[in-house]
Amino acid sequence: MPAGHAALRLEEVRAHLDRTVFAWIGAFDPVSPFYYRIYSPVIFIEFYHQPGVALPDTGYSRRHAHALVRTPNGNDYGRELLHQHRGEAG
């Protein structure tokens, strides 16, 4: 993300820190898999380990991780489609 956009986004996230929640599932050691979620009215971040797709029957491990960042208040993926739909239909 360009520096100017990142600064604006960070400002928006900081403005909602009082409504931000952090959740953790897992151990606190250097090898166990874990999951965390950070969410607020303006951001949703999720990180988690999954069983290896290319490594059958290995179970959850730190070798296969997924992460996502979404915008729950609209403009997710650049558009606020539900809002647009309601505006056009109403």
N, C-alpha and C positions, 0 to 999 in steps of 0.2 A: 504494500500500500504506500503511495507517495506520502512523504513526511507531512504535508499540509492536511491531507485527509486523515492520517493517523492521529494528528494532534486534535482535530475536531472530534473524532470518534472517542478518543481518550477523555476529552472534556465531557462528552455526553455520558460515558460510563461513570466517571467520577461524580457527576451530578446526581447519580442514583445509588451511591454507595450505601445509603441508609436502608435501601430496599434490596440489597444484594445478598444472596445466600450462597454459601459454600458447603458442599456435601462431599464426604469421603467414605468410601467403602474399601476395606483391605487392611493389610498389615502395614507396619512401618519399618520394614527391613529392606535390605538392598536387592533381594531376589524375588519376592512375592509380587504377583500381579495386583493391581489396584484400579479403582475407578474414582473419578471426581467430576463434579458438576459445579459450575458457577452460573448463576442466573439472576437476572434482574428484569425490570421492564424494558431494558434496551439491549441486553446481550444474553446469549445462552452459549456456554462453552462446555464441552463434554470431552473427556479423555478416558479411554478404557483399553484394557488388554483383552484379546480374544484368543480362543484356541487357534493354533496354526492351521491354515487351510492347506498349505503345502507340506505341513509337518503333521501327518495324521496321528491321532491318538496321543498327542503331546499335552493336551489340557491347556488351561490358561497359563500363559507365561509372558514375560516381558519381551519375547521375540516377535510378537505380533500385536501392534498397537493401532488404535484408531482415534481420531480427534475430529471435532467439528466446532464451528463457530457460526451461530445463526443470529438473526435479528428478529426477536419475537414481536416487536411493536410495529411491524410493517416494513416495507421496502426490502424484504428478504429476497435475495437474488435480484435486487435492483427494481422490484415492482411491488406495489401493494395491491395485489390482484383482488382480494376479497373486498377491500374498500372500494376499489374501482367498480366492481360488479354491483355492490349495493348502491352506489351512487347512480349508476346507469339504470338500475332496475327500479329505484325508488323515486 
